[in-house]
Amino acid sequence: MAELNAKPVSLKCKICGGDLVNDYLAGACRCENCGNRWNLSDLVPNYKDYQRVVEKLNRASEILDTADDPAEAGQALLMYKSAAADCMDHTDVIGADLMRLSKEGQEKAVTMKHYTSGRSYMGKGNCRKAITEFEKVKGFRDTDILIEQCREQARIEKKKRIPYAVIIGMIVPAVLCIILKEKAGLPIAACIPIFIILSAGLGFVVYLENVWSVIIEILSFLSAVPLILFVILAYGFHMSVGLSAGIAVGVPLGILILMAVLAERK
């Protein structure tokens, strides 16, 4: 069972008169002076009035002890909040102590939720989100070690992303250079440096994995099929630029419209 801090209340030991430390989850108390233990129900006549709160605290504590995913930690958090709401009906010392335990439990549940979320993201290979969650609870359990492991994995994944970024970064500049050459009449000697500079810049943006990289990836994927068709038709079959461009754009667009119509009918 999760350990929650105990606190002396205004109850005295029957043997020596010392202060009693209460374990509300176990329904017992212990004398700080002589060590004797007592059942709280024997010392507090109306202790059964707190049973609903104690049961929720116990249940939340049990869930939190075995929680290994964010959903379970969230369930424990809701249970602690429910116990805190019930404590509002009790304005005495015991009610205040139970409220304190509820709030402590909520803090632990939130910590566990961040920790288990980080473990979940880490298991899925999403190191950036895992680090974000672990950073919120640094020092808890093995989070510091896990953060370093995530950072090392992120560095490895970054290196693997370089070829992908280079390829994606070349598509849009290739389309632009073809337009400049065929429509604006720009010589190939001028198109090549433009292509190289733009490819390097866009590839670097894709490598950074930010919002702009997502935009570039979308544009690249939308341009990839028309670009390949245009190159094949214009340079492979020597069709006119206008006809090649019309087919390269029209065919993929027509396929997408057809797929949308068929999906709507189904």
C-alpha positions in Angstrom: 0.0 0.0 0.0 1.3 3.5 -0.9 2.7 5.2 2.1 1.0 8.5 3.2 2.4 10.7 5.9 0.7 10.3 9.2 0.1 13.1 11.6 -0.8 13.2 15.4 -4.3 14.4 16.2 -6.0 15.4 19.4 -6.3 11.8 20.7 -4.3 10.4 23.6 -2.9 7.0 24.4 -4.9 5.1 27.0 -1.7 3.8 28.6 0.7 6.8 28.8 -1.3 9.7 27.5 1.1 10.2 24.6 0.1 11.6 21.1 -1.3 9.1 18.6 -0.2 8.8 15.1 -3.0 7.6 12.9 -2.9 5.2 10.0 -6.4 6.0 8.5 -5.9 3.5 5.7 -5.5 0.7 8.2 -8.0 2.1 10.7 -5.4 2.0 13.4 -3.2 4.4 15.4 0.1 4.1 17.3 1.3 5.9 20.4 4.4 8.0 19.7 5.6 7.5 23.2 5.0 3.9 24.2 4.3 2.3 20.8 1.0 0.8 21.7 -1.5 0.4 18.9 -5.2 0.9 19.0 -8.1 0.6 16.6 -9.4 4.0 15.6 -13.0 2.7 15.9 -12.3 2.0 19.6 -11.1 5.6 20.2 -13.5 7.5 17.9 -17.1 6.6 18.5 -18.3 8.0 15.1 -15.3 6.7 13.1 -17.8 4.8 10.8 -18.9 8.2 9.4 -15.5 8.4 7.8 -15.6 4.9 6.3 -16.6 6.1 2.8 -13.6 8.4 2.6 -11.3 5.8 4.0 -12.5 3.2 1.5 -11.9 5.6 -1.4 -8.4 6.4 -0.1 -7.6 2.7 0.2 -8.9 1.9 -3.3 -7.0 4.8 -4.8 -3.8 3.8 -3.0 -4.1 0.2 -4.3 -4.6 1.4 -7.8 -1.6 3.7 -7.6 0.6 1.0 -6.1 0.3 -1.2 -9.3 -0.3 1.6 -11.9 1.8 1.0 -15.0 -0.1 3.2 -17.5 -1.6 6.7 -17.5 -5.2 5.5 -17.4 -4.7 3.7 -14.1 -2.9 6.7 -12.6 -5.8 8.9 -13.9 -8.3 6.6 -12.2 -6.5 6.9 -8.9 -6.4 10.7 -9.3 -10.2 10.7 -9.8 -10.7 8.5 -6.7 -8.5 10.9 -4.6 -10.5 13.9 -5.8 -13.7 12.1 -5.0 -12.4 11.4 -1.5 -11.5 15.0 -1.1 -15.0 16.1 -2.1 -16.4 13.8 0.6 -14.1 15.3 3.2 -16.0 18.6 2.8 -18.7 17.0 4.9 -16.4 16.7 7.9 -15.1 19.8 9.5 -13.3 18.2 12.5 -9.6 17.3 12.9 -10.0 13.8 11.4 -11.8 15.3 8.4 -8.9 17.7 8.0 -6.4 14.9 8.2 -8.3 12.9 5.6 -8.4 15.9 3.3 -4.6 16.2 3.6 -4.2 12.6 2.7 -6.5 13.1 -0.3 -4.4 16.0 -1.5 -1.2 14.2 -1.0 -2.6 11.3 -3.0 -3.6 13.6 -5.8 -0.1 14.9 -6.0 1.3 11.3 -6.2 -1.3 10.3 -8.8 -0.3 13.3 -11.0 3.4 12.4 -10.6 2.6 8.8 -11.5 0.6 9.9 -14.5 3.5 11.9 -16.0 5.9 9.0 -15.2 3.7 6.3 -16.9 3.0 8.6 -19.8 6.7 9.0 -20.3 7.3 5.3 -20.2 4.4 4.8 -22.7 5.8 7.3 -25.2 9.3 5.8 -24.7 7.9 2.4 -25.5 6.4 3.7 -28.7 9.7 5.4 -29.8 8.4 8.9 -29.3 11.4 10.2 -27.3 10.6 13.9 -27.5 7.2 13.5 -25.8 8.7 11.0 -23.3 11.3 13.5 -22.3 8.6 16.2 -21.9 6.7 14.0 -19.5 9.8 12.9 -17.5 11.0 16.5 -17.2 7.9 17.3 -15.2 8.8 14.7 -12.5 12.6 14.8 -12.5 14.0 12.9 -9.6 11.1 10.5 -9.4 12.2 6.9 -9.5 14.5 6.4 -12.5 13.4 9.4 -14.5 16.9 11.0 -14.7 18.3 7.7 -16.3 15.3 7.4 -18.6 15.7 11.0 -19.8 19.4 10.3 -20.8 18.3 7.1 -22.6 15.6 9.0 -24.5 18.1 11.8 -25.5 20.6 9.2 -26.7 17.8 7.4 -28.7 16.7 10.8 -30.1 20.2 11.5 -31.3 20.3 8.1 -33.1 16.9 8.7 -34.7 18.1 12.2 -35.8 21.0 10.6 -37.7 18.6 8.1 -39.4 16.4 11.0 -40.5 19.2 12.6 -42.6 18.6 10.5 -45.8 14.9 11.0 -45.6 15.3 14.8 -45.1 17.6 15.0 -48.1 15.2 13.1 -50.4 12.1 15.1 -49.2 13.9 18.4 -49.5 14.7 17.7 -53.2 11.1 17.3 -54.5 9.8 20.9 -54.3 13.0 22.5 -55.6 12.9 20.0 -58.6 9.4 21.0 -59.4 10.3 24.7 -59.2 13.4 24.3 -61.3 11.5 22.5 -64.0 9.0 25.3 -64.1 11.8 27.9 -64.3 13.5 26.0 -67.1 10.4 25.1 -69.2 8.2 28.2 -68.6 10.6 31.0 -67.7 13.4 29.8 -70.1 16.0 29.9 -67.3 19.2 28.0 -68.5 20.1 24.8 -66.8 23.3 26.3 -65.5 21.3 28.7 -63.4 18.7 26.1 -62.3 21.3 23.7 -60.9 22.6 26.1 -58.1 19.0 27.1 -57.3 18.1 23.4 -57.0 21.1 22.7 -54.7 20.6 25.7 -52.4 16.8 25.1 -52.0 17.3 21.4 -51.5 19.8 21.9 -48.8 17.6 24.5 -47.1 14.4 22.5 -47.2 16.2 19.3 -46.2 17.6 21.0 -43.1 14.1 22.3 -42.2 12.7 18.7 -42.6 15.5 17.4 -40.4 14.5 19.9 -37.6 11.0 18.3 -37.3 9.1 21.5 -36.7 5.8 22.9 -38.1 7.5 24.0 -41.3 9.0 20.5 -41.8 5.4 19.1 -41.7 4.3 21.7 -44.4 7.3 20.8 -46.6 6.6 17.1 -46.2 3.0 17.5 -47.3 3.9 19.7 -50.3 6.6 17.2 -51.2 4.3 14.2 -51.1 1.6 16.1 -53.1 4.2 17.0 -55.7 6.1 13.7 -55.9 3.7 11.7 -58.2 3.0 14.6 -60.7 6.8 15.3 -60.8 7.6 11.6 -61.6 4.9 11.5 -64.3 6.0 14.8 -65.8 9.6 13.7 -66.1 8.7 10.3 -67.6 6.3 11.9 -70.2 8.3 15.0 -71.0 11.8 13.6 -71.0 11.2 9.9 -71.5 8.4 10.0 -74.2 9.3 13.6 -75.4 5.8 14.9 -75.1 5.2 18.6 -75.1 5.6 20.4 -71.8 2.0 21.5 -71.6 0.6 18.1 -72.4 3.0 16.4 -69.9 2.1 18.8 -67.2 -1.6 18.4 -67.8 -1.4 14.6 -67.6 0.9 14.7 -64.6 -1.5 16.9 -62.6 -4.8 15.7 -64.0 -4.3 11.9 -63.7 -3.5 11.9 -59.9 -6.2 14.4 -59.3 -8.7 12.4 -61.2 -7.8 9.2 -59.3 -8.3 11.1 -56.0 -11.7 12.3 -57.1 -12.7 8.9 -58.2 -11.6 7.3 -54.9 -13.6 10.0 -53.0 -16.7 9.3 -55.0 -16.5 5.5 -54.6 -15.9 5.9 -50.9 -18.9 8.2 -50.6 -21.1 5.7 -52.4 -20.0 2.9 -50.1 
